[in-house]
Amino acid sequence: MKRYNDSLIVGIDHGYGNIKTANTVTPTGITKLDAEPTFSKGVLFYEGSYYLIGEGHKEFISDKCQDSDFYLFTLMGIARELNHEGITSARVQLAVGLPLTWVNRQRDEFRRYMLQRESVDFKYEDKLYSVKIVGCYVFPQGYAAVIDHLRDMNGVNLLADIGNGTVNVMYINNRKPIATQSYTEKMGVNQCVIAASNAVMDKLGVKIDESIIQQMIRYGKADIAEEFSEVLTESISGYANSIFDMLRRYEYNPKLMRLFITGGGGKLIENFGTYEPDRVTIIRDICASAKGYEQFALMQMKKEGK
């Protein structure tokens, strides 16, 4: 979160697997509850209804304005950032993102969605928040995550933002994103998880908990028997190979360009991918996009003199 004049800039990265702010990460599972729950952990109270946020993840939808979930996630993200600062009331400028291939088509609708109410009162984890959402900037997803690396992006560079639902591919030439060479593929990490789960069922006849697969992805290993580890390693490595196959379809050549990988799938590539380390940079900060949105918004607000 950044401050500018009388406003707080809150960057929120609306992923399908996790909602990220500059300081927090929350899984996108959301359940509307029938009554007030016994425990307040992860519970949002808004307009007379309780929502439990943080268990599981949201399914992929191509238009994030289709339902109210991403707005509720936004309120939760604001609350978590304000709580990090020890405050409960603020004027907020939102800084969010969309895949570059979607920005021109969806920017205005997504901004209206974020600004549907200026004054918002809600509770999160039994703490009352009173917020005025006074503006919203929408930036290209992925590009914001490499803002601290732009000085190194001379010549031709390829960015792969590997999220839970999608992989966004973008060429960045001499620090500038090339809109005509930006692509979105629906082959996010969740597809890897599904394939790995199916592989264990097919080969060993056992239904495996998703958390074990996520542990393998994140750390490269898990506390499981060797036969299960072997099946998961083979399946996850196959997904990592498919990512590089996809990049090569978009003319990726490690001898001619550098590759920057961001998003939750970065750890998967680091642990299971085959690549040249001196030609590939993996950005390990899962909150990098949210932080980048805030930096871009701050620069824009200074430019506009707000």
Buried (B, 14 or more C-beta within 10 A) or exposed (E): BBEBEEBBBBBBBBBBBBBBBBBBBBBBBBEEEEEEEEEBEBBBBBEEEBBBBBEEBBEBEEEBBEEBBBBBBBBBBBBBBBBEEEEBEBBBBBBBBBBBBBBEEBBEBBBEBBEEEEEBEBBBBEEEBEBBBBBBBBBBBBBBBBBEBBEEBEEBBBBBBBBBBBBBBBBBBEBEBBEEBBBBBEBBBBBBBEBBBEBBEEBBEEEBEBEBBBBBBBEBEBEBEEEBBEBBBEBBBBBBEBBBEBBEEBEBEBEEBBBBBBBBBBBBBBBBBEBEEEEBBBBEBBBBBBBBBBBBBBEBBEEEEE
